[in-house]
Structures are given as structure tokens and as C-alpha cells.
Amino acid sequence: MSSIKKLAGQTLWYGIPTIVNRFLGYLLNFSLPLIFPQPADTADLSQVFAIIPFLNVLFTYGVETAYFRFSQEKDRNQLYNTLSISIFSTTILFTLLLLFFRNQIAAVAALENVPVYITFMCWILFFDTLTTLPFARLRQENRPRKYAFVRVAGTLTTILVVVLFMGVIPAQVEKNSNSFLNFIYNKDFGIGYYMVGYLAGSIVTFLLLVTELKDLKFEFNTRLWKEIMKYSYPLIIVGLGGMVNDVLSRLIYQQVVNLPAQEAKHELGIFANIYRLAVLITIMIQAFRMAAEPFFFSKAKDEDAPKTYARVMKFFVIACCFMFLIVGLYLDVLKWFITLTSDNWGEGIYIVPLLALGNIFLGVYYNLSIWYKLTNKNMYGAYITLAGAAVTILLNILLIPKWHYLGAAIATFICYLFMMILSYKLGQKHYPVPYARKKLTAYIVLVVIIVLVHMGLQQLYTNLWFSTITGTLFFALFTAFVVKIERKELKQMPYIGKFIK
């Protein structure tokens, strides 16, 4: 149990900054409905941030996971030097290629009117990629405090720049047309200042991690690099397939929805914002992954490793269930906030619980995926992800024209459910882990029933206060139920245990 306590403590350390970081990011995203009454105005920005994750997979080509994997058996300094030289070289090359073809990329992405967005995208990718290994090193060496500081500092920089260029500077320019601020501000750039903010945040993050590169030596082990690439190349397929599953619906929405261009942009703006609400649940997933990946590799040789992984899965699913309830039970509060300036933003919010449940399945899949990473069978991960990508592509093409963003949500849900089941079946053959399958299924089914009952009550009596109070009551009842069932193990957990008598 001590190892679980250690993981829980590390997850909290990574979780708190992740929650703060994501919360600040969500505040920034939630400001879009307050600043831009028409969802169509945000469609181009959503398109760019749907492209970035795809390219990020290619830029990083699995080096983070490879660093954790090989640091258990190779000289860490030599490993870090080799991977750093590799990623610095490829990042420069990839960035130059993207900048050279930026006009063609803008045309394909329907961003001909704002090709400068592609330029900003290139430099965001450049600086974000160069921080990949320094962040991995902080996690490997159990330095969550610096990890937290750098992450939050980058996000705060982004917010500060956006607030300055979207709020403070425009007001000053309007008051004084001769202000020197006219030299740095262009009112026609509009939402593009969000890109400026994200780039500023990426640069600050990189600068704060420069100290992690001070002892870097020009030491490149070709044999080690080839061994790493052999391990990593299936992870590129996994990553690209994962991005297909995650962002394809937003990337191709305008092309397949079969609506006039302006209406398609309107729906894409709505759907992108709805998706941001749904993936609030990924705060838990991201925090867990930060701590879990190095933890899993470090425990791989322990005799009781499978039992440890099973316990980790149980608490992970329980945590995801609580996040799902927060999203599902307080949906009316979220809707009230995003519709303060325009009711248009509230369209389609009913699909949020479906997307959130799909993200629980995605989180479980991430947890399950450790079996092929530990057994060096990464191609299985590639096959699973490609199968999921095929399901995603097919269902998006079939369902979006018919049911619009509901069709996209159904595609996401089915894809992640399929991938989770397939990974579980294959994992139990190649690396059996005694997961508490029935109990975990029961927890997920229970929270789904709770949210459905709560939604039914809202149909009988529509009132924000009634929705909030009943939602809080349901949340408290589920909490009491979990504490009763898991009391023995929860008492041994750090931080949580002292509240359980």
C-alpha cells in the first residue's frame, strides 16, 4: 500500500498545478463566449488548436515515454544528452518545413484569411517541443515543485498577455488615439491575440527550463538512439491515432457538416466550446499520467506489480467518477456562465455528459496501455489506436452530416469505449492484471444513473438553484457510498485518510 500512497501523493503534487493550470486555461477559454457573442468568430482559432496536437506528436515522436522506459536500464546522462540532441535537431528541421509551407497548410485548413495563425502555430510548437525532455526529467527526478511552478507561470503569462491585448490596451487606445500603444496593437487582429498569448506562455516556459539544459553535453550515442527509435516509432502511430480520435471531429467538422460556410463556422465554434466543458474530466487524467508513467516503469520488476496496477486503476476510476459527477451535476451552472452574453453558446450543451463519459473510457485506456509499454509490444498500441481511428473517421463521416455535433459526440464515445475494451482483452492475454472489473463497472454505471436521474429532475422543474442543490446532494450521497465501500484503503491514503474516521 505504501507504493499506492506514494503515487497518490505524487498525483496530488502534479494534480494541484495541473488543476490550477487547466483551470486558468479554462477561464481563458471560457472568456471566449463573453468577448465574442457569435461562436463563428472563434472557429478559426479552434481549427488551429485542433492541428497543433497532431503536429506535436510528430515533433516529439515518443521521446518522453522512451526516456522513462530506458532510464531504468541506461546511463541517464547519456540518454538525456542523446535524446536532447535528437529532439533539438528535428524540431529545427520540422519548424523550418512548416514555415516554408505555411501558405499551403493555411489553404488546406481553410485558414487562407489568417495565414499568420500558422506562423504563430509553428513557433508555439517549436518552444513547446523543446520543453518536452526538461519536463520529463523533472518528473523522473521527482521534482514536482519546479514542474508546478513552470507550468503555472507559463499559463499566467498567456492569460496576462491575452488580457492586455484583448482588454487593457484596446481601452487605452480608444481613450488616446495618439498613444504609443498603437505601434504594438492592431484592432483588426482580434482573436489572434490569443495566439500571441499562447506563444508568450510557451517562450516563458522554455526560458524557465533552460537551467535543465545547462549540463547538456554534445554526446550522441548512435546505437542507443536507434534502439530508442525502434521502441518509439509505434508510439508515433499511437499518438497520431490518439489525436485523430481526440480532435478529428473538430478538424473536419466544416468539411463534412454540409452547411453554408458561416453556419458551419457557427456550429464548429459551439462544438469546440462544448468539448472544452466535457474535457474538464481530463484534469484528473492528465494529473494521473504525470505521476503514473514513471511510477509504472519503476515498479515493473516488483513481484506484486500487477496487484499494484490493479489498485491504481481502482482509485483512478473512482477519481474519474467524481470528475464526471462535477461535470454532469453542475451542467446548468456551466451553461449559465457561458450564456451570459449570448444564448447561442448554450446550444448543444446536452452532449457534454456523453463526451465526458467517453473521456473516462479514454482515461481507463491510458491506464491499461501500460501493458504494451512494459512488455515492449508497442505495435499493439499502434494497432489499437489505428482501429480506434478507423472507427472515429467512419462514424464522424456518417454521423456529423445527420446529427451534427451530437453525431461527433457519439463517435467519440463509441471510439473510446471500443479502444478500452480491446486494450483490456489484449492486455489480459499478454500481461494479466487482476483488475476489479465488476466493481469498477458498477461505479461507472452508478454515476451515469445519478446524472440521468438529475437531468430528469431538471425536466420536471427548471431552476438553477434547484439543479445546484439537488446536484450537490447527489454528489454527497455518492461520496458517502464510496467512503463506506472503500473505507479500509482510503484510511491509509495520504491527505484523504485523516478525514476518514
C-alpha positions in Angstrom: 0.0 0.0 0.0 3.0 2.3 0.6 3.6 2.5 -3.2 0.0 3.5 -3.8 0.3 6.2 -1.1 3.5 7.4 -2.9 1.7 7.6 -6.2 -1.3 9.3 -4.7 1.0 11.9 -3.1 2.8 12.5 -6.4 -0.5 12.7 -8.3 -1.7 15.3 -5.8 1.6 17.3 -6.4 1.2 17.0 -10.1 -2.6 17.3 -9.8 -2.7 20.6 -7.9 -0.6 22.5 -10.5 -2.4 20.7 -13.3 -5.8 21.7 -11.9 -4.6 25.2 -11.4 -3.1 25.3 -14.8 -6.1 23.8 -16.5 -8.5 26.0 -14.5 -6.7 29.1 -15.6 -6.7 27.8 -19.1 -10.4 27.1 -19.0 -11.0 30.6 -17.6 -9.2 31.9 -20.7 -11.3 29.6 -23.0 -14.5 30.5 -21.1 -13.8 34.1 -21.8 -14.4 33.5 -25.5 -18.2 33.4 -25.1 -18.0 36.6 -23.0 -16.0 38.5 -25.6 -17.4 37.1 -28.9 -21.2 36.7 -28.9 -21.1 34.8 -32.2 -19.5 31.3 -32.0 -18.4 31.6 -35.6 -15.9 34.3 -34.6 -13.9 31.6 -32.7 -13.9 28.9 -35.4 -10.5 29.7 -36.9 -8.8 29.7 -33.5 -10.5 26.3 -32.8 -9.2 25.0 -36.1 -5.6 25.9 -35.3 -5.7 24.3 -31.9 -7.1 21.2 -33.5 -4.0 21.0 -35.7 -1.4 21.6 -33.0 -1.9 18.2 -31.2 -1.3 16.3 -34.4 1.9 18.1 -35.2 3.0 17.8 -31.5 3.0 14.0 -31.8 5.4 14.2 -34.9 7.6 16.8 -33.2 8.1 14.8 -30.0 7.9 11.2 -31.6 7.5 9.4 -28.3 10.8 10.5 -26.6 9.1 11.3 -23.3 7.9 7.7 -22.8 11.2 6.4 -24.2 13.1 8.5 -21.6 11.1 6.9 -18.8 11.5 3.4 -20.3 15.2 3.5 -20.9 16.2 5.5 -17.8 15.6 2.3 -15.8 18.5 0.5 -17.6 20.7 3.0 -19.4 23.0 5.8 -18.2 20.6 8.7 -17.6 23.0 11.4 -18.6 24.0 9.8 -21.8 20.3 9.0 -22.5 19.3 12.6 -21.8 22.1 14.0 -24.0 21.3 11.7 -26.9 17.6 12.5 -26.8 18.1 16.2 -26.4 20.4 16.5 -29.4 17.9 14.4 -31.4 14.9 16.5 -30.5 16.7 19.8 -30.9 17.8 18.9 -34.4 14.4 17.6 -35.6 12.5 20.5 -34.0 14.5 23.0 -36.0 14.0 21.0 -39.2 10.3 20.4 -38.7 9.7 24.1 -37.9 11.5 25.3 -41.0 9.5 22.9 -43.1 6.2 24.2 -41.7 7.2 27.8 -42.1 8.2 27.2 -45.7 4.8 25.5 -46.5 2.7 27.7 -44.2 0.5 29.1 -47.1 -0.3 25.7 -48.4 -1.2 24.5 -44.8 -3.4 27.5 -44.4 -5.2 26.7 -47.6 -5.8 23.1 -46.6 -7.0 24.1 -43.1 -9.4 26.7 -44.5 -7.4 29.5 -42.9 -6.5 31.4 -46.0 -7.8 34.6 -44.5 -5.5 34.3 -41.4 -2.2 32.6 -42.6 -0.4 34.3 -39.8 -2.1 31.9 -37.4 0.1 29.1 -39.0 3.2 31.1 -38.3 2.3 31.5 -34.6 1.4 27.8 -34.5 4.9 26.9 -35.8 6.6 28.9 -33.1 4.3 27.6 -30.3 5.2 24.0 -31.4 8.9 24.9 -31.5 9.1 26.1 -27.9 6.7 23.5 -26.5 8.7 20.7 -28.1 12.0 21.9 -26.6 10.4 21.7 -23.1 9.4 18.1 -23.5 12.5 16.4 -22.2 13.2 19.0 -19.4 9.6 18.4 -18.1 10.2 14.6 -18.3 13.4 15.0 -16.4 11.6 16.9 -13.6 9.1 14.1 -13.4 11.7 11.4 -13.5 13.7 13.0 -10.7 10.5 13.6 -8.6 10.7 17.4 -8.6 7.0 18.3 -8.8 7.5 21.8 -7.2 9.5 23.2 -10.0 7.3 21.3 -12.5 4.3 23.1 -10.9 5.9 26.5 -10.9 6.9 26.4 -14.5 3.6 25.1 -15.7 1.6 27.7 -13.8 4.0 30.5 -14.8 3.5 29.7 -18.4 -0.2 29.8 -18.2 -0.3 33.0 -16.2 1.9 34.6 -18.9 -0.6 33.6 -21.5 -3.5 35.0 -19.6 -1.7 38.2 -18.8 -0.9 38.8 -22.5 -4.4 38.0 -23.6 -5.9 40.3 -21.0 -3.6 43.1 -22.0 -4.3 42.8 -25.7 -8.0 41.9 -25.5 -8.9 44.3 -22.7 -6.5 46.8 -21.3 -4.7 48.0 -24.4 -7.8 48.4 -26.6 -9.4 50.6 -23.9 -6.3 52.8 -23.6 -6.1 53.1 -27.4 -9.7 54.1 -27.6 -9.1 56.8 -25.0 -6.0 58.2 -26.6 -5.6 57.6 -30.3 -2.1 59.0 -30.3 -0.9 56.6 -27.6 2.4 54.7 -28.3 0.4 51.5 -27.9 -0.9 52.0 -31.4 2.5 50.8 -32.6 2.0 47.3 -30.9 -1.7 47.0 -31.2 -3.9 46.2 -34.2 -7.6 46.1 -33.5 -8.2 44.1 -36.7 -6.1 41.2 -35.4 -8.9 40.5 -32.8 -8.9 36.9 -31.6 -5.4 36.4 -33.0 -4.1 37.9 -29.7 -5.0 34.6 -28.1 -2.3 33.1 -30.3 0.1 35.8 -29.2 -0.7 34.9 -25.6 -0.1 31.2 -26.1 3.2 31.9 -27.8 4.3 34.2 -25.0 3.5 31.5 -22.5 5.5 28.9 -24.4 8.5 31.2 -24.6 8.4 31.9 -20.8 8.1 28.2 -20.1 11.1 27.4 -22.2 13.2 30.1 -20.6 12.3 28.8 -17.1 13.5 25.4 -18.1 16.8 26.5 -19.6 18.6 25.5 -16.4 17.7 21.9 -17.1 19.9 22.2 -20.2 22.9 23.8 -18.6 24.7 20.4 -18.1 23.8 19.2 -21.6 26.8 17.7 -23.4 27.2 17.1 -27.1 27.2 13.3 -26.6 25.2 11.4 -29.1 25.1 7.6 -28.8 24.0 6.3 -32.3 23.4 2.7 -31.1 21.3 3.9 -28.2 19.3 6.3 -30.4 18.5 3.5 -32.9 17.3 1.3 -30.0 15.1 4.2 -28.7 13.7 4.9 -32.2 12.8 1.2 -32.6 10.9 1.4 -29.3 9.3 4.8 -30.0 8.1 4.7 -33.6 5.0 2.7 -32.8 4.2 5.4 -30.2 4.1 7.9 -33.0 1.4 5.8 -34.6 -0.3 5.6 -31.2 0.0 9.4 -30.7 -1.3 10.2 -34.2 -4.2 7.8 -33.9 -5.0 9.2 -30.5 -5.1 12.7 -32.0 -7.4 11.5 -34.7 -9.7 10.2 -32.0 -9.4 13.4 -30.0 -9.6 16.3 -32.5 -10.7 14.9 -35.9 -14.3 15.8 -35.3 -13.3 19.5 -34.9 -10.7 19.4 -37.6 -13.1 18.1 -40.3 -16.4 19.5 -39.0 -16.7 22.3 -41.5 -15.9 20.0 -44.4 -18.5 17.2 -43.6 -21.4 19.0 -41.9 -22.9 20.0 -45.2 -23.9 23.6 -44.2 -23.2 27.0 -45.7 -19.7 28.2 -44.6 -20.9 30.7 -41.9 -23.3 28.2 -40.4 -20.6 25.6 -40.3 -18.3 28.0 -38.5 -21.1 28.8 -36.1 -21.5 25.1 -35.2 -17.8 24.5 -35.0 -17.4 27.4 -32.5 -20.2 25.9 -30.4 -18.9 22.3 -30.6 -15.3 23.4 -29.7 -16.5 25.2 -26.6 -18.7 22.3 -25.6 -15.8 20.0 -26.0 -13.8 22.2 -23.6 -16.5 21.7 -21.0 -16.5 18.0 -21.4 -12.8 17.6 -21.1 -12.7 19.2 -17.6 -12.6 15.5 -16.7 -9.2 15.2 -18.3 -7.7 17.3 -15.5 -7.7 14.1 -13.4 -6.4 12.1 -16.3 -3.5 14.5 -17.0 -2.5 14.7 -13.4 -2.5 11.0 -13.0 -0.4 10.5 -16.2 2.2 12.9 -15.0 2.9 10.8 -11.9 1.9 7.3 -13.2 4.1 6.8 -16.2 7.5 6.9 -14.4 5.8 5.1 -11.4 4.7 2.2 -13.5 8.1 1.7 -15.1 9.8 1.9 -11.7 7.5 -0.9 -10.3 7.7 -3.1 -13.4 10.2 -5.6 -11.8 8.4 -5.9 -8.5 6.7 -9.3 -7.8 3.4 -7.7 -6.8 3.4 -5.2 -9.7 0.1 -6.4 -11.2 -1.7 -6.1 -7.9 -0.3 -2.6 -7.5 -1.5 -1.6 -11.0 -5.0 -3.1 -10.2 -5.3 -0.9 -7.1 -4.1 2.2 -9.0 -6.8 1.5 -11.6 -9.5 1.3 -8.9 -8.7 4.7 -7.4 -8.2 6.2 -10.8 -11.7 5.2 -11.9 -13.2 6.4 -8.6 -11.5 9.8 -9.1 -12.8 10.0 -12.7 -16.3 9.2 -11.4 -16.2 12.2 -9.1 -15.0 14.4 -12.0 -17.8 13.1 -14.2 -20.3 14.0 -11.5 -18.9 17.5 -11.2 -19.4 18.0 -14.9 -22.8 16.3 -15.1 -24.4 17.6 -12.0 -23.4 21.2 -12.4 -24.0 21.4 -16.1 -26.7 24.1 -15.6 -24.2 26.3 -13.8 -21.7 25.9 -16.6 -24.5 26.7 -19.1 -25.5 29.8 -17.2 -21.9 31.1 -17.2 -21.2 30.6 -20.9 -24.5 32.1 -22.0 -24.1 35.4 -20.1 -23.6 37.4 -23.3 -25.4 35.2 -25.8 -27.7 32.2 -25.7 -26.1 30.8 -28.8 -23.2 29.4 -26.7 -25.6 27.1 -24.8 -26.7 25.2 -27.9 -25.8 21.5 -27.7 -24.6 21.5 -24.1 -26.7 18.4 -23.6 -23.9 16.3 -25.2 -21.4 17.3 -22.6 -22.1 14.2 -20.3 -21.7 11.9 -23.3 -18.4 13.4 -24.2 -17.3 13.3 -20.5 -18.1 9.6 -20.2 -16.2 9.0 -23.3 -13.2 10.7 -21.7 -13.5 8.4 -18.7 -13.1 5.5 -21.1 -10.1 7.2 -22.6 -8.6 7.6 -19.2 -9.1 3.9 -18.4 -7.5 3.1 -21.8 -4.4 5.2 -20.9 -4.2 3.3 -17.6 -4.5 -0.1 -19.4 -1.9 0.9 -22.1 0.9 0.3 -19.7 0.9 -3.5 -20.6 2.3 -3.0 -24.0 4.8 -0.4 -22.9 6.1 -2.7 -20.2 6.3 -5.7 -22.5 7.9 -3.8 -25.4 4.8 -4.6 -27.6 4.2 -1.0 -28.6 2.9 -2.1 -32.0 -0.2 -3.5 -30.2 -0.8 0.0 -29.0 -0.5 1.2 -32.6 -3.0 -1.4 -33.8 -5.5 -0.5 -31.1 -5.2 3.2 -31.8 -5.4 2.7 -35.6 -8.5 0.6 -35.1 -10.0 3.4 -32.9 -9.0 6.0 -35.5 -10.8 4.0 -38.2 -13.9 3.9 -36.1 -13.6 7.6 -35.4 -13.2 8.5 -39.1 -16.1 6.3 -40.3 -18.5 7.4 -37.6 -17.7 11.1 -38.0 -18.3 11.0 -41.7 -21.5 9.1 -41.2 -23.0 10.9 -38.2 -21.9 14.5 -38.4 -24.0 15.2 -41.6 -27.0 13.6 -39.9 -26.8 14.7 -36.3 -24.2 17.5 -36.4 -22.2 17.8 -33.1 -24.4 15.0 -31.4 -23.0 12.7 -34.1 -19.5 13.8 -33.3 -20.1 13.1 -29.6 -21.4 9.7 -30.3 -18.4 8.9 -32.5 -16.1 10.0 -29.7 -17.9 7.9 -27.1 -18.0 4.7 -29.2 -14.4 5.1 -30.2 -13.0 5.3 -26.7 -15.3 2.5 -25.4 -14.1 0.3 -28.2 -10.4 1.1 -27.5 -10.8 0.5 -23.8 -12.4 -2.9 -24.3 -9.9 -4.0 -26.9 -6.9 -2.9 -24.8 -8.3 -4.8 -21.8 -8.8 -8.0 -23.7 -5.3 -8.0 -25.3 -3.7 -6.8 -22.1 -5.1 -9.7 -20.1 -3.5 -12.1 -22.6 -0.1 -10.6 -22.6 0.2 -9.1 -19.1 -2.6 -10.2 -16.8 -3.6 -7.7 -14.1 -6.3 -8.6 -11.6 -8.5 -5.5 -12.1 -11.7 -5.3 -10.0 -13.7 -5.3 -13.2 -17.2 -5.7 -11.7 -16.7 -3.1 -9.0 -15.3 -0.5 -11.4 -18.1 -1.1 -13.9 -20.6 -0.7 -11.1 -19.1 2.6 -10.1 -19.3 4.0 -13.7 -22.9 2.7 -14.1 -23.9 4.3 -10.8 -22.6 7.7 -11.7 -24.3 7.6 -15.1 -27.6 6.7 -13.4 -27.1 9.6 -10.9 -26.6 12.1 -13.7 -29.5 10.8 -15.8 -31.8 11.0 -12.7 -30.6 14.5 -12.1 -31.3 15.5 -15.7 -34.7 14.0 -15.4 -35.5 16.1 -12.3 -34.5 19.2 -14.3 -37.1 18.4 -16.9 -39.7 18.4 -14.2 -38.6 21.6 -12.5 -36.3 24.0 -14.3 -34.5 26.2 -11.8 -30.8 26.9 -11.4 -30.8 26.8 -7.6 -32.9 23.6 -7.6 -30.4 22.0 -10.0 -27.4 23.1 -7.9 -28.8 21.9 -4.6 -30.0 18.5 -5.9 -26.7 18.0 -7.7 -24.8 18.7 -4.5 -27.0 16.3 -2.6 -26.4 13.5 -5.2 -22.6 14.3 -5.1 -22.6 14.0 -1.3 -24.5 10.7 -1.4 -22.1 9.1 -3.9 -19.2 10.3 -1.8 -20.6 8.7 1.3 -21.2 5.5 -0.6 -17.6 5.3 -1.9 -16.2 6.1 1.6 -18.3 3.2 3.0 -17.2 0.7 0.4 -13.5 1.8 0.3 -13.1 2.9 3.9 -10.3 0.5 4.7 -8.0 1.6 1.9 -9.0 5.2 2.0 -7.9 5.5 5.6 -4.3 4.6 4.5 -4.2 7.3 1.8 -2.2 10.5 2.3 -4.2 13.7 3.0 -7.5 11.9 2.5 -7.1 9.3 5.2 -7.1 11.8 8.1 -10.6 12.9 7.2 -12.0 9.3 7.4 -12.7 8.0 10.9 
